[in-house]
Each structure stands twice: as structure tokens, then as C-alpha cells.
Amino acid sequence: MPEARPRKMRRHTEGAAPRETLELEAVVREALPNALFRIELASGTRAALVAHVAGESSLLRLRPGDAVIVEMAAYDAGRGRIVRRR
């Protein structure tokens, strides 16, 4: 009987197209339930976006008026991800 070779483990991102994201400066306007925040871009081009926190739990202590860096995907301009505090 032939010896079984171990299968190569692949990540789910392997072979996928790179994500197109934009990093923009924003200001937190309102804290919403479930770690969501209503933010306003610093450029003032959009009235309000909804963003969730990515990564560190210290970002959960954001208050209205805090400056943050938001990562937005090109396919959904109404939502974003707060990457870090400014």
C-alpha cells in the first residue's frame, strides 16, 4: 500500500485577489451598540459612515470627538473598519 503524503494546508486568502482598501482620517461622532461607531470623514465629503473596531480592544474606549484612521473597502462606501486611533 502506498504511503500517504501529508496534505498541504492552504490559507483561505491564498490565491485570492488582494483587497483594495482606502485608509482615511475620520472623527468619531457617536458610539452605537455592539462596538459600532458613527464616524465622519475628515475631508467632510460624506455625512456619516458606520464603522466597527478592528484589532485591539483599547479602541473600544473611543469617545465622540476622537480622531481615528478608518479603512474602507472600495465595494461598500457606507461602512468601514477603525484601524487605529490618531
C-alpha positions, 0 to 999 in steps of 0.5 A: 500500500502506498504511503500517504503524503501529508496534505498541504494546508492552504490559507483561505486568502491564498490565491485570492485577489488582494483587497483594495482598501482606502485608509482615511482620517475620520472623527468619531461622532457617536458610539452605537451598540455592539462596538459600532461607531458613527464616524465622519470623514475628515475631508467632510465629503460624506455625512456619516459612515458606520464603522466597527473596531478592528484589532485591539480592544483599547479602541473600544474606549473611543469617545465622540470627538476622537480622531481615528484612521478608518479603512474602507473597502472600495465595494461598500462606501457606507461602512468601514473598519477603525484601524487605529486611533490618531 
